[in-house]
Amino acid sequence: MSRLSFKIPRLSRQQAFAEQGVTLAYPARSWSGVREDDGAVVFAMRGAEIHTAFDGFRCLLWAPVIEGATEWVDRPAKEERLAHCRRALAHGGADGLVASGAAAEIDRGCVYSLRVEKIGAEYWAFWGALATSEAAVFGLMSGPAHAAFEPQRMAA
């Protein structure tokens, strides 16, 4: 009995952004950018940093530098990411790509609609059931999306 299988083509982070119409400011270091045709923000997120729960998915997009603990941080790229988080929050959302593996490759055509939210000084992306207003309409959400949310930070 033969088994049919197919493999979704994987792209480098730079190729995935190019397919989304995004020119990266720092091609080797940028993990977010602005789509040229409509001005939408596109974020790449590491799959290992995505949190799953019954209510959907969430990923930390940006957190302040912890002085003394993260001195190695690429500050220009971090400032760029902060600007993109602020833009996405102001525009009501963004698109997301998930990078996985040692080479941080992205599955071609897998783009997620994100809701970006500021919690304290951090910016988080939400998608799945609670990331859409339909969840509230159908009674799937009884309060703010982050009411029962306990932020978990990944090591930078």
Rosetta silent file (secondary structure, phi, psi, omega in degrees, C-alpha in Angstrom):
SEQUENCE: MSRLSFKIPRLSRQQAFAEQGVTLAYPARSWSGVREDDGAVVFAMRGAEIHTAFDGFRCLLWAPVIEGATEWVDRPAKEERLAHCRRALAHGGADGLVASGAAAEIDRGCVYSLRVEKIGAEYWAFWGALATSEAAVFGLMSGPAHAAFEPQRMAA
SCORE:     score description
SCORE:     0.000 S_00000001
   1 L     0.000  122.246 -179.742    0.000    0.000    0.000 S_00000001
   2 L   -88.690  150.831 -178.998    1.560    3.275   -1.042 S_00000001
   3 L  -114.921  124.558  178.199    1.258    6.369    0.988 S_00000001
   4 L   -81.990  131.625  174.873    0.826    9.741   -0.690 S_00000001
   5 L  -146.841  154.850  176.580    2.771   12.530    0.847 S_00000001
   6 L  -141.586  154.922 -179.620    3.951   15.899   -0.239 S_00000001
   7 L  -114.458  127.381  176.865    6.334   18.384    1.189 S_00000001
   8 L   -71.458  130.014  178.855    5.481   22.068    1.360 S_00000001
   9 L   -60.229  137.866  178.953    8.347   24.055   -0.148 S_00000001
  10 E  -107.117  145.518 -177.658   10.345   25.905    2.491 S_00000001
  11 E  -121.452  154.558  170.045   11.895   29.314    2.000 S_00000001
  12 L   -67.936  161.385  178.602   14.619   31.260    3.707 S_00000001
  13 H   -57.193  -44.233 -179.909   13.378   34.113    5.863 S_00000001
  14 H   -62.867  -41.988  178.938   14.566   36.630    3.275 S_00000001
  15 H   -65.547  -40.474 -179.534   12.791   34.772    0.426 S_00000001
  16 H   -63.441  -41.909  176.968    9.564   34.524    2.456 S_00000001
  17 H   -65.051  -41.529  178.802    9.569   38.269    3.111 S_00000001
  18 H   -60.005  -40.807  177.414   10.280   38.944   -0.578 S_00000001
  19 H   -63.777  -25.645  177.527    7.250   36.799   -1.527 S_00000001
  20 L   -86.580   -0.335 -179.888    5.170   38.988    0.809 S_00000001
  21 L    80.506   25.587 -178.348    6.392   42.136   -0.952 S_00000001
  22 E  -110.215  128.142  171.865    8.617   43.190    1.941 S_00000001
  23 L  -100.028  119.281 -176.388   12.113   44.581    1.475 S_00000001
  24 L   -77.162  136.963  178.546   14.041   44.062    4.711 S_00000001
  25 L   -67.170  -38.796  178.810   16.007   46.997    6.114 S_00000001
  26 L  -125.628   83.338 -171.513   18.672   44.638    7.488 S_00000001
  27 L   -48.965  -37.844 -178.480   18.401   41.523    5.273 S_00000001
  28 L   -82.160  -15.818 -172.415   20.575   39.315    7.459 S_00000001
  29 L  -124.131  -21.944 -175.432   19.031   40.473   10.750 S_00000001
  30 L   -70.642  137.875  176.241   15.479   41.794   10.262 S_00000001
  31 L  -119.966   14.752  175.128   12.587   39.676   11.468 S_00000001
  32 E  -158.279  158.782  179.265    9.855   42.145   10.465 S_00000001
  33 E  -166.109  178.284 -178.316    9.103   44.580    7.689 S_00000001
  34 E  -113.998  127.842  178.288    6.424   46.592    5.925 S_00000001
  35 E   -67.711  131.615 -173.682    4.727   45.317    2.775 S_00000001
  36 L   -68.975  -36.078 -173.893    5.275   47.828   -0.005 S_00000001
  37 L   -78.556  -29.842 -177.801    1.891   47.588   -1.752 S_00000001
  38 L  -127.288   -2.743  178.199   -0.453   48.031    1.229 S_00000001
  39 L    77.417    7.675  179.906    1.756   49.156    4.140 S_00000001
  40 L   -73.715  146.801  176.593    0.905   46.116    6.284 S_00000001
  41 E   -84.554  140.332  175.509    3.468   44.867    8.786 S_00000001
  42 E  -123.857  126.530  178.832    4.766   41.310    8.380 S_00000001
  43 E  -111.101  142.538  166.191    6.466   39.560   11.311 S_00000001
  44 E  -103.002  137.188 -179.871    8.529   36.385   11.318 S_00000001
  45 E  -127.547  141.504  176.179    8.286   34.427   14.563 S_00000001
  46 E   -75.228  128.660 -178.946   10.365   31.476   15.712 S_00000001
  47 H   -55.263  -35.409 -179.378    8.171   28.401   16.055 S_00000001
  48 H   -67.551  -16.642 -178.405    9.880   27.471   19.327 S_00000001
  49 H   -98.392    3.645 -179.479    8.727   30.788   20.846 S_00000001
  50 E   -87.977  131.392  177.993    5.032   30.273   20.069 S_00000001
  51 E   -99.401  135.907  177.578    2.779   29.459   23.014 S_00000001
  52 E  -113.660  148.959  177.377   -0.302   27.335   22.433 S_00000001
  53 E  -154.511  174.495  179.812   -3.435   27.185   24.544 S_00000001
  54 L   -60.937  -22.946 -174.710   -7.081   26.237   24.179 S_00000001
  55 L   -98.268    7.446  178.099   -7.806   29.800   23.077 S_00000001
  56 E   130.183 -150.798 -175.905   -5.315   30.074   20.228 S_00000001
  57 E  -128.273  153.960  177.067   -1.671   30.983   19.816 S_00000001
  58 E  -150.287  152.033  179.879    0.523   33.823   21.030 S_00000001
  59 E  -148.341  134.592  174.840    4.115   34.909   20.572 S_00000001
  60 E   -69.031  122.740  178.981    6.206   37.626   22.168 S_00000001
  61 E   -93.787  -37.521 -176.209    7.178   40.052   19.417 S_00000001
  62 E  -156.179  139.807  173.437    9.165   42.611   21.386 S_00000001
  63 L  -140.947  151.641  179.190   10.308   43.209   24.954 S_00000001
  64 L   -60.211  153.122  175.454   12.562   45.896   26.406 S_00000001
  65 L   -67.588  134.216  175.738   16.276   45.156   26.676 S_00000001
  66 L   -94.083  103.625 -175.869   17.189   43.886   30.117 S_00000001
  67 L   -57.818  135.226 -179.702   20.343   45.834   30.866 S_00000001
  68 L    89.470  -26.126 -178.378   23.162   43.597   31.989 S_00000001
  69 L  -103.593  -28.050 -176.131   21.432   40.429   30.809 S_00000001
  70 L  -130.236   46.604 -179.163   21.028   41.089   27.099 S_00000001
  71 L   -63.464  -23.355 -176.545   23.889   43.399   26.218 S_00000001
  72 L   -76.978   -6.950 -174.274   24.507   41.456   23.005 S_00000001
  73 L   -55.926  137.138  175.539   21.151   42.506   21.517 S_00000001
  74 L   -74.513   94.011 -172.415   21.243   43.917   17.985 S_00000001
  75 H   -63.534  -40.557  177.578   19.842   47.307   18.938 S_00000001
  76 H   -61.300  -42.916  179.212   19.081   48.674   15.421 S_00000001
  77 H   -67.669  -35.298  178.650   17.065   45.546   14.543 S_00000001
  78 H   -67.508  -40.113  176.971   15.347   45.661   17.953 S_00000001
  79 H   -66.224  -38.135  176.397   14.365   49.307   17.420 S_00000001
  80 H   -61.421  -45.518  179.862   13.080   48.414   13.952 S_00000001
  81 H   -61.858  -41.307  177.404   10.956   45.606   15.450 S_00000001
  82 H   -60.583  -44.922  178.714    9.549   48.013   18.069 S_00000001
  83 H   -60.794  -39.464  178.975    8.550   50.476   15.328 S_00000001
  84 H   -69.056  -36.536  176.040    6.825   47.648   13.442 S_00000001
  85 H   -62.383  -45.417  179.187    4.980   46.551   16.607 S_00000001
  86 H   -62.310  -41.171  179.075    3.719   50.103   17.158 S_00000001
  87 H   -64.329  -43.962  179.702    2.643   50.348   13.515 S_00000001
  88 H   -64.089  -39.802  178.094    0.808   46.999   13.670 S_00000001
  89 H   -63.374  -43.265 -179.838   -0.959   48.020   16.878 S_00000001
  90 H   -67.873  -32.343 -177.994   -2.059   51.305   15.312 S_00000001
  91 H   -93.949    3.356  174.253   -3.255   49.603   12.118 S_00000001
  92 L    83.659   11.525  176.160   -5.180   46.843   13.872 S_00000001
  93 L   153.553 -175.220 -178.106   -3.020   43.873   13.010 S_00000001
  94 E  -159.788  176.721  172.663   -0.300   42.322   10.936 S_00000001
  95 E  -107.542  150.780 -177.683    0.624   39.187    9.032 S_00000001
  96 E  -130.054  144.055  175.452    2.841   36.512   10.516 S_00000001
  97 E  -119.501  143.756  179.298    5.277   33.933    9.219 S_00000001
  98 E  -110.399  121.022  179.091    6.571   31.045   11.335 S_00000001
  99 E   -98.547  138.013  179.489   10.248   30.156   11.052 S_00000001
 100 E  -141.572  162.178  179.134   11.458   26.770   12.184 S_00000001
 101 L    81.639  170.505 -178.557   14.562   24.658   12.261 S_00000001
 102 L   -61.392  -31.091 -179.056   18.195   25.653   12.570 S_00000001
 103 L   -89.273    2.315 -179.956   18.008   27.530    9.255 S_00000001
 104 L    51.962   49.861  179.665   14.823   29.409   10.327 S_00000001
 105 E   -83.887  155.732 -175.788   12.981   28.346    7.170 S_00000001
 106 E  -123.853  135.489  177.623    9.377   29.307    6.479 S_00000001
 107 E   -68.740  128.153  179.881    6.693   27.216    4.772 S_00000001
 108 L   -60.819  132.261  175.230    5.692   28.848    1.489 S_00000001
 109 L    83.150   -2.116  179.407    2.161   30.232    1.602 S_00000001
 110 L   -94.653   95.138 -178.324    1.679   29.886    5.376 S_00000001
 111 L  -123.455  130.711 -176.891    0.710   33.393    6.459 S_00000001
 112 E  -110.456  142.262  174.214   -1.270   34.070    9.634 S_00000001
 113 E   -84.098  121.148 -176.234   -3.445   37.082   10.468 S_00000001
 114 E  -107.835  146.553  165.983   -2.192   38.471   13.755 S_00000001
 115 E  -105.538  124.702 -179.304   -3.707   40.744   16.341 S_00000001
 116 E  -100.818  132.748 -176.657   -0.915   42.712   18.003 S_00000001
 117 E  -134.716  141.701  175.833   -1.440   43.783   21.580 S_00000001
 118 E   -96.119  124.028  178.330    0.681   45.738   24.047 S_00000001
 119 E  -124.067  109.717 -172.706    0.793   44.137   27.493 S_00000001
 120 L    65.082 -126.527  178.817    2.812   46.194   29.932 S_00000001
 121 L   -97.509    2.113 -175.905    5.959   47.160   28.051 S_00000001
 122 E  -103.085  155.739  174.465    5.827   44.103   25.757 S_00000001
 123 E  -114.300  131.381 -177.868    4.169   43.520   22.391 S_00000001
 124 E  -124.457  147.930  173.114    2.505   40.163   21.726 S_00000001
 125 E  -104.058  136.998  176.716    0.935   38.586   18.650 S_00000001
 126 E  -124.591  141.251  171.434   -2.285   36.588   19.030 S_00000001
 127 E  -155.023  163.234 -173.256   -4.000   34.404   16.461 S_00000001
 128 L   106.106 -155.840 -172.127   -6.470   31.581   16.484 S_00000001
 129 H   -54.510  -47.620 -175.629   -9.866   31.587   18.223 S_00000001
 130 H   -85.166   -4.129 -179.620   -9.377   34.662   20.426 S_00000001
 131 H   -84.165   -4.082 -178.602   -7.568   36.691   17.826 S_00000001
 132 L  -117.019  148.966  179.365  -10.774   37.324   15.908 S_00000001
 133 H   -67.651  -22.280  178.467  -13.793   39.378   16.869 S_00000001
 134 H   -60.677  -30.660  179.610  -16.003   36.435   15.842 S_00000001
 135 H   -60.843  -42.154  178.965  -14.835   34.624   18.996 S_00000001
 136 H   -67.657  -40.283 -179.457  -16.449   37.319   21.151 S_00000001
 137 H   -60.978  -39.656 -176.927  -19.639   37.285   19.067 S_00000001
 138 L   -91.770   13.227  174.164  -20.051   33.528   19.518 S_00000001
 139 L    78.063   17.188 -179.590  -19.367   33.631   23.266 S_00000001
 140 L   -83.925   -8.622 -176.403  -15.906   32.135   23.147 S_00000001
 141 L  -133.473  124.984 -177.732  -14.431   35.080   25.002 S_00000001
 142 L  -101.792   -6.088  179.463  -15.755   36.440   28.262 S_00000001
 143 L  -160.782 -164.934  177.810  -13.298   39.281   28.753 S_00000001
 144 L   -57.619  147.802 -177.061  -10.157   40.776   27.265 S_00000001
 145 L   -55.898  -29.186 -176.616   -8.072   38.252   25.375 S_00000001
 146 L  -101.580   13.389 -176.660   -5.294   38.588   27.906 S_00000001
 147 L   -58.142  -42.826 -179.679   -7.455   38.475   31.053 S_00000001
 148 L  -103.620   15.468 -175.184   -6.238   34.999   31.999 S_00000001
 149 L   -81.574  125.890  175.262   -2.975   35.387   30.129 S_00000001
 150 L  -111.379  103.600 -177.152    0.195   34.746   32.060 S_00000001
 151 L   -57.569  136.329  174.224    3.089   36.051   29.961 S_00000001
 152 L  -122.298  120.695 -177.611    5.959   33.641   29.542 S_00000001
 153 L   -93.910  138.392  173.806    9.165   35.163   28.222 S_00000001
 154 L   -87.598  149.207  176.609   11.548   33.203   26.111 S_00000001
 155 L   -64.453  133.373 -179.394   15.238   33.650   26.748 S_00000001
 156 L   -77.608    0.000    0.000   16.640   36.192   24.321 S_00000001
